[in-house]
Amino acid sequence: MVQVFLLLGSNIGDRKKTLETACNAINTEAGEILKMSAIYETEPWGYQSELKYLNQVIQINTNLSPIELLQKIHKIEEDMGRIRKAGAYSDRTIDIDILFYDDIIISDKELQIPHPRLHERKFTLIPLYEIAPDFIHPVFKKRIEELILVCKDKSFIKKTFKTN
């Protein structure tokens, strides 16, 4: 079993219910959820939209390989109504990103781990810090807290819902 950190986001429909449904599907199909951050309301990142996101980071144990996990995540997103638009950020019912897969580094056209932009996004770093403040980024060799301190992202983020 390996430890994986996933970022969940939704800005269409009943966003909180969507995150709950995604967590249930991940727990059933991808790996046991060990920790869950609070849910944060955030601005869209990388594009303009009136619809705010709810974001959450979860930690899971899985026996799936990185590519098998990616395939499961894509299937969960598809089953929940996610429509992928190539090359552009857009509003979405659900988005699930692999942030870290243990301390593995993968860089190919289908999959990049660690997530290549996580260090640029407060909506990823803040909930990640909540559940794994001492995790060391395998590329930058810095703790999550250190990444937050140098992050230039000034976008809005607000803790909205606490989880158990």
Secondary structure, 3 states (H helix, E strand, C coil): CEEEEEEEEECCCCHHHHHHHHHHHHHHHCCEEEEECCEEEECCCCCCCCCCEEEEEEEEEECCCHHHHHHHHHHHHHHCCCCCCCCCCCCCCCEEEEEEECCCCEECCCCEECCCCHHHCHHHHHHHHHHCCCCECCCCCCEHHHHHHHCCCCCCEEEEECCC
